[in-house]
């Protein structure tokens, strides 16, 4: 059985002052509060979201 890779994503910087689409991407990732850490599966869709808001979050492979 193939083990699924995961990404650990932490929201570090507020979306205030950035485009509404960046804030919407943070919400789509599942973030509710600044400083929150989530685990998401490593997929092209998640990687695309991280590319868009990479200046607001920190991520690493788990």
N, CA, C and O atoms as a DFTB+ gen file, in Angstrom:
248 C
 N C O
     1  1       0.834      -1.181       0.000
     2  2       0.000       0.000       0.000
     3  2       0.880       1.247       0.000
     4  3       1.822       1.356       0.785
     5  1       0.566       2.169      -0.875
     6  2       1.355       3.390      -1.004
     7  2       0.977       4.377       0.103
     8  3      -0.199       4.664       0.324
     9  1       1.997       4.887       0.789
    10  2       1.747       5.858       1.847
    11  2       1.594       7.251       1.240
    12  3       2.411       7.676       0.424
    13  1       0.549       7.947       1.644
    14  2       0.273       9.281       1.108
    15  2       1.142      10.316       1.807
    16  3       1.251      10.331       3.033
    17  1       1.760      11.183       1.005
    18  2       2.581      12.239       1.579
    19  2       1.684      13.353       2.084
    20  3       0.629      13.624       1.510
    21  1       2.113      14.001       3.169
    22  2       1.340      15.079       3.765
    23  2       2.191      16.334       3.861
    24  3       3.419      16.275       3.928
    25  1       1.506      17.471       3.865
    26  2       2.148      18.759       4.054
    27  2       1.641      19.364       5.349
    28  3       0.438      19.366       5.612
    29  1       2.553      19.875       6.154
    30  2       2.167      20.591       7.370
    31  2       2.265      22.079       7.042
    32  3       3.339      22.579       6.709
    33  1       1.135      22.783       7.138
    34  2       1.048      24.179       6.718
    35  2       0.687      25.029       7.925
    36  3      -0.273      24.728       8.634
    37  1       1.461      26.103       8.164
    38  2       1.211      27.019       9.269
    39  2       0.963      28.407       8.714
    40  3       1.733      28.902       7.892
    41  1      -0.115      29.035       9.165
    42  2      -0.469      30.398       8.749
    43  2       0.309      31.366       9.635
    44  3       0.088      31.413      10.845
    45  1       1.226      32.144       9.037
    46  2       2.119      33.010       9.790
    47  2       1.788      34.497       9.703
    48  3       2.027      35.234      10.660
    49  1       1.252      34.944       8.594
    50  2       1.072      36.373       8.362
    51  2      -0.368      36.663       7.952
    52  3      -0.968      35.913       7.182
    53  1      -0.911      37.753       8.472
    54  2      -2.299      38.114       8.198
    55  2      -2.516      38.446       6.726
    56  3      -1.601      38.892       6.034
    57  1      -3.736      38.222       6.263
    58  2      -4.106      38.533       4.887
    59  2      -4.541      39.976       4.692
    60  3      -4.843      40.386       3.571
    61  1      -4.576      40.752       5.770
    62  2      -4.994      42.152       5.672
    63  2      -4.020      42.901       4.755
    64  3      -2.803      42.804       4.917
    65  1      -4.558      43.630       3.814
    66  2      -3.726      44.395       2.890
    67  2      -3.400      43.636       1.610
    68  3      -2.777      44.185       0.702
    69  1      -3.821      42.370       1.538
    70  2      -3.595      41.576       0.339
    71  2      -4.914      41.396      -0.402
    72  3      -5.982      41.693       0.134
    73  1      -4.834      40.913      -1.620
    74  2      -6.035      40.749      -2.449
    75  2      -7.040      39.801      -1.808
    76  3      -6.683      38.908      -1.039
    77  1      -8.293      40.019      -2.146
    78  2      -9.368      39.174      -1.616
    79  2      -9.179      37.714      -2.036
    80  3      -9.564      36.803      -1.304
    81  1      -8.591      37.493      -3.204
    82  2      -8.370      36.115      -3.660
    83  2      -7.364      35.391      -2.761
    84  3      -7.452      34.174      -2.598
    85  1      -6.412      36.121      -2.178
    86  2      -5.452      35.498      -1.258
    87  2      -6.166      35.092       0.028
    88  3      -5.916      34.013       0.565
    89  1      -7.052      35.952       0.520
    90  2      -7.821      35.632       1.724
    91  2      -8.737      34.437       1.463
    92  3      -8.897      33.575       2.327
    93  1      -9.333      34.386       0.279
    94  2     -10.206      33.272      -0.079
    95  2      -9.417      31.965      -0.156
    96  3      -9.932      30.907       0.205
    97  1      -8.181      32.034      -0.622
    98  2      -7.335      30.846      -0.700
    99  2      -7.007      30.334       0.695
   100  3      -6.999      29.124       0.921
   101  1      -6.736      31.234       1.633
   102  2      -6.485      30.820       3.022
   103  2      -7.712      30.112       3.590
   104  3      -7.583      29.089       4.262
   105  1      -8.890      30.649       3.326
   106  2     -10.128      30.018       3.804
   107  2     -10.326      28.657       3.136
   108  3     -10.760      27.704       3.784
   109  1     -10.010      28.566       1.844
   110  2     -10.171      27.306       1.114
   111  2      -9.220      26.226       1.640
   112  3      -9.543      25.039       1.608
   113  1      -8.065      26.641       2.118
   114  2      -7.139      25.690       2.724
   115  2      -7.663      25.186       4.063
   116  3      -7.237      24.132       4.537
   117  1      -8.583      25.927       4.677
   118  2      -9.174      25.491       5.936
   119  2      -8.737      26.291       7.144
   120  3      -9.071      25.932       8.273
   121  1      -7.996      27.367       6.933
   122  2      -7.527      28.173       8.055
   123  2      -8.647      29.015       8.640
   124  3      -9.489      29.553       7.922
   125  1      -8.634      29.117       9.979
   126  2      -9.589      29.976      10.679
   127  2      -8.890      31.046      11.492
   128  3      -9.386      32.167      11.600
   129  1      -7.731      30.711      12.070
   130  2      -7.023      31.641      12.938
   131  2      -5.543      31.740      12.558
   132  3      -4.930      30.767      12.118
   133  1      -4.999      32.918      12.736
   134  2      -3.578      33.154      12.518
   135  2      -2.784      32.281      13.491
   136  3      -3.133      32.187      14.668
   137  1      -1.736      31.655      13.012
   138  2      -0.916      30.783      13.844
   139  2      -1.367      29.328      13.829
   140  3      -0.711      28.470      14.421
   141  1      -2.471      29.044      13.166
   142  2      -3.005      27.689      13.091
   143  2      -2.142      26.824      12.173
   144  3      -1.591      27.305      11.182
   145  1      -2.037      25.544      12.519
   146  2      -1.283      24.580      11.713
   147  2      -2.230      23.478      11.257
   148  3      -2.999      22.937      12.052
   149  1      -2.167      23.149       9.961
   150  2      -3.010      22.111       9.373
   151  2      -2.141      21.095       8.654
   152  3      -1.028      21.406       8.231
   153  1      -2.652      19.885       8.517
   154  2      -2.018      18.864       7.675
   155  2      -2.927      18.604       6.492
   156  3      -4.114      18.326       6.660
   157  1      -2.372      18.692       5.301
   158  2      -3.122      18.468       4.066
   159  2      -2.371      17.445       3.222
   160  3      -1.147      17.348       3.309
   161  1      -3.097      16.681       2.403
   162  2      -2.419      15.753       1.488
   163  2      -1.632      16.528       0.429
   164  3      -2.032      17.615       0.011
   165  1      -0.531      15.959       0.012
   166  2       0.301      16.593      -1.016
   167  2      -0.338      16.331      -2.381
   168  3      -0.278      15.217      -2.902
   169  1      -0.950      17.369      -2.952
   170  2      -1.595      17.233      -4.260
   171  2      -1.300      18.482      -5.089
   172  3      -0.929      19.517      -4.536
   173  1      -1.460      18.394      -6.397
   174  2      -1.229      19.577      -7.240
   175  2      -2.131      20.755      -6.869
   176  3      -1.710      21.907      -6.975
   177  1      -3.361      20.482      -6.438
   178  2      -4.275      21.562      -6.062
   179  2      -3.760      22.304      -4.829
   180  3      -3.762      23.535      -4.798
   181  1      -3.322      21.565      -3.823
   182  2      -2.801      22.185      -2.599
   183  2      -1.507      22.927      -2.901
   184  3      -1.284      24.022      -2.383
   185  1      -0.650      22.338      -3.739
   186  2       0.608      23.003      -4.107
   187  2       0.341      24.323      -4.827
   188  3       1.059      25.300      -4.618
   189  1      -0.688      24.355      -5.672
   190  2      -1.051      25.588      -6.356
   191  2      -1.515      26.657      -5.389
   192  3      -1.168      27.829      -5.537
   193  1      -2.304      26.253      -4.391
   194  2      -2.747      27.212      -3.373
   195  2      -1.561      27.751      -2.580
   196  3      -1.504      28.941      -2.269
   197  1      -0.620      26.874      -2.256
   198  2       0.561      27.306      -1.510
   199  2       1.420      28.259      -2.336
   200  3       2.040      29.170      -1.788
   201  1       1.460      28.054      -3.637
   202  2       2.218      28.963      -4.502
   203  2       1.594      30.354      -4.481
   204  3       2.299      31.358      -4.578
   205  1       0.278      30.408      -4.355
   206  2      -0.427      31.691      -4.362
   207  2      -0.238      32.456      -3.055
   208  3      -0.073      33.676      -3.075
   209  1      -0.259      31.756      -1.917
   210  2      -0.174      32.430      -0.615
   211  2       1.111      32.057       0.137
   212  3       1.150      32.083       1.367
   213  1       2.139      31.718      -0.607
   214  2       3.408      31.311      -0.002
   215  2       4.039      32.375       0.878
   216  3       4.825      32.058       1.771
   217  1       3.706      33.627       0.635
   218  2       4.257      34.724       1.445
   219  2       3.516      34.872       2.774
   220  3       3.943      35.649       3.628
   221  1       2.409      34.140       2.965
   222  2       1.616      34.228       4.195
   223  2       1.718      32.969       5.056
   224  3       1.338      32.983       6.227
   225  1       2.224      31.893       4.483
   226  2       2.275      30.621       5.195
   227  2       3.677      30.014       5.144
   228  3       4.523      30.409       4.342
   229  1       3.891      29.040       6.029
   230  2       5.109      28.231       6.028
   231  2       4.650      26.793       5.889
   232  3       3.675      26.397       6.529
   233  1       5.328      25.998       5.069
   234  2       4.935      24.605       4.900
   235  2       6.151      23.707       4.840
   236  3       7.248      24.134       4.479
   237  1       5.930      22.441       5.204
   238  2       6.989      21.434       5.153
   239  2       6.368      20.058       4.967
   240  3       5.196      19.846       5.277
   241  1       7.160      19.132       4.462
   242  2       6.705      17.765       4.254
   243  2       6.680      17.046       5.601
   244  3       7.539      17.274       6.453
   245  1       5.691      16.180       5.781
   246  2       5.597      15.398       7.024
   247  2       5.781      13.931       6.672
   248  3       5.742      13.075       7.556
